[in-house]
Amino acid sequence: MLTVEIKELIVYLRNIVSEEKPDDGFLEKYGDDPDFIELDNAAREIRNNCKKHFEMIFDLFPDPTIITTMDEGKLLTYNQAFLKLIKTRGRTIFDESVNISDLYFELDKREQLVAELKRTGISENMEIMVKDVNDEMFVGLVSAQAINIEGTPHILSVIRDITEIKRLEAEIKQLSIKDKLTQVFNRPKLDTFLQCELERSERTRAPFSIVLVDVDSLRQINDTYGNPVGDKVLVAIADILKQNIRVTDVVGRWSGEEFLIILPDTDKKGAVTLAEKIRTIVENTNFETVLKLTSSFGVSTYRQDLLPATLISRAHVARSRAKEKGKNRVEWQ
């Protein structure tokens, strides 16, 4: 069995290597012993060599890495990858003379990070807004581990700039629900809204209506002026629709020259009134190149026995009737 002295010595040497504060009483007790002095020097040399190896690996690590104090968030050191990250993001020249003593995270997120580190010692893949040297924010994906330096808790953090990834994710999400040209909802998303609104009305008996908007003579505009002019017309019509609906309403591009407006909690009278308002605005608007144009409207209102396809079909019938009666009209089915 190990003696008490050997156990004490093991604890002392472990503290030296791990940079914990050693027991002063043990140092006073054995400080003059040549064997102890030899072991103490060997342990300190091991610690220094480990520290040198760590610093070398830390600096060469390919991901931006920093060490901060646990509680205050003071930046202790950073590697070359982090320096490159700051240089890349910053508009000013960044060198060793610049003071970056603080690294500011979102306060609530940093508190979550610290709490998790104190509880488990590790935190992985937390998205945190980080401020660079020019006070510009970027999205950082942070993985961190609690470490001990000279008896004080610190945080070793790997920070990857995922701002561009998040931008692309948002763009992809938008492309999946928005029409690329007009930036209103696309048909698949309109189908989803229609189904949701139908289910809501079946559950609550609340009315809802749809308005099918058809740009008159768009094919003729494309043939006369070219598709780019026709595209500008569609964008302008979409803007008019967006500007004249409520926050709760939904507008999207249903087909080439057709737009669909979904109007929750709206009966026939309210839907026809809105369609007539938009018809008048379109008629009185001067559009680029083509100047004047009109649009035809088909209105349909929810009935308990209607399916989404039936509702759309009724709006199409009403729209066709408006076309047959000379265009630039609002009809209801």
N, C-alpha and C positions, 0 to 999 in steps of 0.2 A: 504493500500500500504506500501511496505517496505521503511524505511527511507534510506537516503544515507549512514548513518553510518552502518546500518545492511548489506546493499549491499556490502560495502567495507569489512566488517568483513567476509562475506561469501566468497568473493574472496580470502582474506587473508588465511582463514582456508583451502580452497580448495588447495591453493598453498602449504601450509604446508604438507597436507596429500599426495599430489602428488609429493612432493619434488621439487617443483618449487621455485625459489627465491621469497620470499615475498616482499611486498612493504615496504621499510625502513621508508617512511614517515608515514605510518599507524602505524608501531611499535613505532615510536617516539611519535605519537599523543596519543596512548592508552596504552603504555607500563606500566604505573603505575596503571592502573585500575585493582582492584582485580578481578572483573568479567572477564575482558579480559585475565588476567593471568591464571585464572582457565580454560577458554576455550582454550587458547593457549596450556597449558599443556595437556589437554584432546586430542586435535588434534594431538599433537606430540606423545602421547601414542598410539593413534589409528594408526598413521603412523608406529611406531616402531613395533606394533603387526602385522600389515599387512606385514611389511618387514620380520619379523621372520617366518610368515606363508609361505610367498613366498619362502624364502630361504629353508625351510623344503621341500616344494613341489618340488622346483627346483632340490634339491639334490636327491630326491627320484624318480624323473621322469625317466621312464625306457629307454627313448631314449637319446643318447648323445646330450647334450645341452650346449651351451656356450653363454656368453654375451661379445660382443666386442663393441668398440667405432665405431660410424657410419663412420667417415671419414678416420681415420688412420688404422682401423682394429686391434687395440690393444686388446689383450685378457684380459678381466677384471676378469672373473670367469668361472668356468666350473663345471659340476656335476659329480657324481660318474660314471655314464654310459659313459661319455666322457673319464674319466680317464681310465676306463676299455678298451675302444676302443683303446686308445693310447698304453696302456700296451700290448694289444693283438697284435697290429701291430708292435710295436717296438721290436728291438733285444736287446736293453739295458734295464736295470731296470729303471723304471720311478717312482719317488716318489715326494714328495712335494718340495724337494730341487732343482729339475730340473727347469730351466727357460724356460717357453714356452710363453714368453710375446707376441709373434707374431704368428698368424695363417695365413699362406699364401694360398690364393686362386689363381686360374687363374685370372690374372689381368683384362682381358676384361670381364670375367663372373662376377667378384666381382663388377666391375663398373656397370654392368647391374643390379645386385642385389640391390646395393645402390640406383641407379636411380629409380628403381621400388618401393623401400621402401619409398623414399622421395616423390614419386608421389601418392602412394596408401596406404602406411603404412604396406603392407603385400606382401610377395612373397612366392609362393608355388612350391615345387617339381622342383627346378632348379638343374641340374646336374653340379657339379663343381669339378674339380680336387683339392684335398686337400693334403697338405704335412704333414707327421707325424714327430715325433721327430728325425727320422733317415733320413730325407730328402727323404723319399720314398713317391711316389704319390699314392693315392687311389681315387676312384670315390665316391664322396659324394652326396647324394640326400638331398638338403638343402631346408628347409622351414623356413622362417624368418619373424619377426615382429619388427617394429620400436617401441622402448620404450624410456621413458625419465627418466634419473637418475640424480637427483640433477641439473636439468635444462640443462643437456647435452644429446644430442641424442645418443642412443645406439641401438645395434641390438641383439635381442634374436633369436638365430639360433638353430634349431634341425637338426643334421647331422647324416644321416644313411649311413653306409658303404655298398654300393651296388656293390663293385668291383666283388664279386663272381657272383652276379646276372647278371652283364653285361658280364662276361666271359661265363656264361652258355647261355645267349642270343646269343652271337656271335657263340658259338659252335653249338647251335641248328640251327642257320641260315646257318652255313657251312654244317651241315648234310643235310639240305634241298636242297642244290644245288651241293654238292660234293659227289663223290663216296668214301665210307668209306675206302676202301682198298688202292686205288691208289691216292686219293686226287686230281683227276682231276674232271671236271664237270660230273654230273650224267645224265642219259638219259632225264628226264623231263626238266632239264635246257638246254640240247642240243636242245630239241624240241623248246624251247623258242627262243634260238639264231637262229635256222634255220628259224623260221617264221619271225623274225625281219630282218634277212639278205635278205630273199626272198622279203619282202615288200620294203626294201631299194632299192634292185636292180630293182624291178618293177617301182619304183618311179624315180630312177636316171639313169637307164639303165647301171649301173656299173656291171661288171662281178663278179661272185664269184663261187668258186668251193668247193667240199668236197672230202676228202680222207678217205676211209674206210680201216682200218688197221686190219688185222687178224693175230694173232700169230699162226704160223704153228705148228701142233702137240702138242698143249697144253694139249689135253685130254690124249695123250700118256705120256706126262711128268707127269701129275697127277697120272696116273695109275702106272708108273714106280717108281717115287720118292715120291709121296704123294702130297696132296693139298697144304701144306705149301710151298713146293718148287715151285709149280705152281703159288702160290700167289706172291712169290718173283720175279718170272719172269715177272708177270704183272706189279708189281711196278717198276721194272727196265725199262720195255718198256715205261711205262708212263713217267718216268723221261727223257728218250731219246726224246720222243715226245715233252715234255715241253721245253727241252733245244734247240730244233731245229726249233721252230716256231717263228713267229714275235709276237710283243706285241699285235697287232690287231687280231691275229688268236685265235681260240678257239679249245681246245682239251678236249675230254671227253670219258668216257667209255660207249660204245653203248650197248654191251651185254657181256656175260661171257669172251670171248677171243677177242672181237672186240673193237677197238677205232675209234672215228670219229674226224677228223680235219676239221674245217670250216675255209675257206680261203677267207676273203673279198677282193674285188678288185683284184682277181686272175683268169686268164684265164686257159684254158686247159694246155697250155705249162708250165706255172708257177707251176700248181698243180702237173703235172707229174714229173717235175724237183725236186720238194720237196719230193715227194713220193720216187723217185729213190735215192735221197740222204739219206733218212731215211732207206730205204731198205739196202743200202750198210753199213750204220753204224751198224744196227742190225746184219747183216751177219758177220761183223768183230769184234763184241763184245764178250768177254768171260764172260758168265753169271755164277753166282754161282751155283755149283753142275752140272748143265746140260752142261756147257761150251758153246757149239755152238747151235744156233737155227736161224730160218729164219722167215720171215713174208711175207704175200701176200697183195697186195694193189689194191683197186678198186677206180678209179677216175671218178667223174661226175661233169659236169660244168652247171651252171644255163642257162636255156633257158626260154624265156618269157612264154611259155605254160606249164611249169613244176610246179607241186606242191611239197611241201617238201617230201611227201611220194614217189612221182615219182622219185625225185632226189636220194633219198636213195635207191630205188629199182634199179635204173640204176647203182649205185655204187656197190650194192650187185651182180648184174649180172657180172660186171667187175671183182669183187673180185673172184667170182666163176670160171670165165674163167682163172684167174691167178692160181687158185688151180688146175684146170684141166690140165693146161699146165706144171705142175710140181712144183708149189709153188715158193716162193721166186721171185715173178715177180710183175710188175706194169702193170695193164691193165686199159683202159679207155672205158667208154660207153656213 
